[in-house]
Amino acid sequence: MFAYNKNLFDDRYEHFIQLREKYKDSFDQLHNNALNSVCKKEYAKGCFYLHLGYYSPSYEDMYVGGVKRGRLLKSGNTNYDYEYWYDKYGKMICSIFHTGGAKDQWYEKYYEFFIYKNGKCDVSVEYCKDSISGINFNSVSEYKIDGTKLTEYDRAVFTIEQKPNEIKIEQSEFESELLSAAMISEYFPTVNIIKNRKLTFYRSNDGMIAKYLIQELDTNGDPVNDGYVYDV
C-alpha cells in the first residue's frame, strides 16, 4: 500500500475521464444486456448512504463510522431501496438504487452495471436516471481482486459538468487471508485537497475485527499524528 500524491491522482483523474468517455453513452446497451441476462434478483432495505448499499465494496464503510448496511429482504414485495440482478453464473450484473423507494417512480434511480474480465469484475459504471433530466453518467469504479480478496477499490464521482468531483482509492492488505489494514486516499480536484489515512485492524480471540487504529498520513505516507483506536 502507498499514499497518493498529486501526480498519482492526476494520472487517475485522466484515466477516469477516459473511462467516462468510453461508457458515457452506453446506458441503453448495458441495460438491455442486463435485462436479457438476469436470472435472479435480490432486494435490500436501509442502506441509503453506502455505494452499492448492502454490498458496499468498501472495507472502510464496513467497519468505520457506524453506517448500517441495511438488510436483505425475502422478496421484492415491500418498498425496497436496492435491487440486485444476477446472471446464470451468479455474477452481479446490475444494481439499482431507488432514492425514493421502489414504489415511488418520480425520484432519481441510480443504475450501476458491472463489467467482467476473465471472470472477475473489472469495472462498474453508474448512471442517474430521472423523469426530468433523463440519463446522466454519475460514477465509475474499478476493482482489483486477488483470488477471493478485494485488494483495491477505486471510485470517481462526476459533477454535472462531467468532471471528476471526488476520487477515492482504497487499498487493502491481508495477513493469513485475513484483512489487516487499509489505506484510503481521497482527492477533491475542485479544491485541490488530498487526504490519506490508514486503518490498522485488531482482532479479538475469536478472530473477529474488534478495534481499529486510524492515522492521518501525508502524501509521503508518513503519519502526521499517533492516531486513535476505536471499537468496531
JOUR-V365837 format. One record per helix or strand of 3 or more residues. SS is the DSSP state (H for helix, E for strand). FROM is the first residue (numbers start at 1). LEN is the number of residues. Records with the same first field share a line. If there is no record, write none. Layout:
# JOUR-V365837
SS = FROM-LEN  FROM-LEN
This chain:
# JOUR-V365837
H = 6-18  27-11  53-3  59-5
E = 40-6  82-5  92-7  109-9  120-11  134-13  149-10  164-12  178-11  193-11  209-9  228-4
